[in-house]
Amino acid sequence: MASLMPFGYWKIDPTSQVARPKQNGVTVPAIKPKDITDFNSDYLLVGVEPHTMFKPGMEPDGFRWWWWDNSMMPHLRHVSASNPKGTKHWSRLTHCDWALPFNEDGECLAQIDHTHRDRVNRQLHQMSAGVHKDITDIWGGCKETRPAKSKRCLIIRSSDRNYREFYDTTWDQWFKTIAQVLQDHGYSYGVRRKVAASKRPGNQIIDEIKRDGYDCVIANHSAGLSEAVVEGYPVITTSPWNPARLVATHWTDFVFNGELKMNTTQEIDDWVTRICAYTYNRPELDSLSWIKVHPQAGHLR
């Protein structure tokens, strides 16, 4: 099925007000990776179709790119007062990365800057006719992490191409490793299969967690961990590119001792604030107005 929004790279013109120009009413085609020769410019990567982009981790030296894709906070796509139809109004925008930035020592470089949360909140307030005053109103507020007493873990499956293109592995190989370690630490588990967006209302990840009695969640790349961690469930990630990395148990730690990272309500809330700096509404993205405020866009201003 053809995408409703074309994927690929577009050169960013900071003086323009259009992310992807049109000619005769049709969006100018994306630039093929093999045709990119200007490394003095920044490029906007829309989506994650393998044939439209450099393989993750194989981008040319000096290549500056921004990734526009699904929000790191899936609750923004859920049906709510600010999104009655469950539309993808919101997206992530990251710079030369797939999630929040970290340095080589594992320290998160995203700051706790409430001006970005205020920006998101103003739009949510307007979109919900005043019902939502803060992003956390969508799910009922952040909760501190609770221990996994029953040790029943939900494994979130990503797409096959995600394992292949990003991690040079397969779902079967990843699952085999995960399942064995969970069993070694005394966990039972179930698998969350990919669910079409049209079938998710009432069957979101958080719905499955609550319905089937899971008390922890593990994923590789999936932003589904964000759904769980804000509601007090401990989460585990096997990827440095997971949006919830800052508040998740890292796989190497879990393998070593089976202990889960416990977060205070404030730590979760501060992480949400960091995420807001990399969260933008469709008009902000289409008009390039994000350049004025994005924490990593100083060189474009």
Phi, psi and omega in degrees: 000132181290144179289145176286340180233122183299143181256161176127195183260138169231137177291137180269124174253103185299341180273353182269168175240021182226124181288317181230098184301159177238151172232123182055038176080003182243134180300131178301134183302150176296157178276129178289142181310319183291344181263000179279117180234343181269105181259014174266352180253162173263155181232143177261119176261116179261124178076195185210055175273120186310319185284354182255002189214164171290147177298133180309129182089353181246018178295144180299150176302135178083359181281121181254122184222154178238135183253120177254111181205191184307145180302149175282353176243091183303335179304333179293341178264352179286155174294126181202181180299329180268358181208067187302333183257004179065039183276152177279068177291326190250147179219165170272152171222107183243156185249116180050037183196171183251353179204206179299146181282140175229153175270181184293341178270004178083014179271133180288128182269349178288129184272159174273087186245106186288349177295328178287320176296321177298320179298314178295317182297320179301318181289320178296322179298316179290317183293335181259010182056039175090356182290315181264118177260341180213150182304327182288347176296336182299322182246003175093022176091152181283149180232146177293155183289133178259145177298149178273084187289322181273348178054049176246114191250134173266123177264121180266122180270132172269178179289155179301320182291334177296312178298320184288309188282323184268328191233003178051044177218190177231162176303315182300317180293316180297312183299319181301317179293313182299311184300320181295316181293319177301315179297320180300329181263012173084021180262143163265167184205163172222165184245129173272114179278159175298132181240131179301143183305324182293342182253009184276330179306123184083354180223039175287169179304316181295329177295317180294321179302311183288320184294320187257008171074030176282150177230013166201163186221141176231142178206165175266278186264340193296136174285000176301335176298329179297322178300319186281317190292328180289343181257016171094007180268133175292141183232152181233136176233143176260004185237141174285351183256014178281136180304330183267013184310318185296330185246013182254157169286128179281144187304317181299324178291318180295318179300320185291312187228355178073006181277148181252143179288126177256128181246143172283165177302320181294321179296320177294316182296320178295323176297319176301318179298318177299317180300324183301330180293343181245022182239125185221146178277160185305314179300324178296322181285315182296326185267356184064017180292344177299336180302329182289338189231341185300133185298342181248013184258016182304323182288348179264351184270000000 
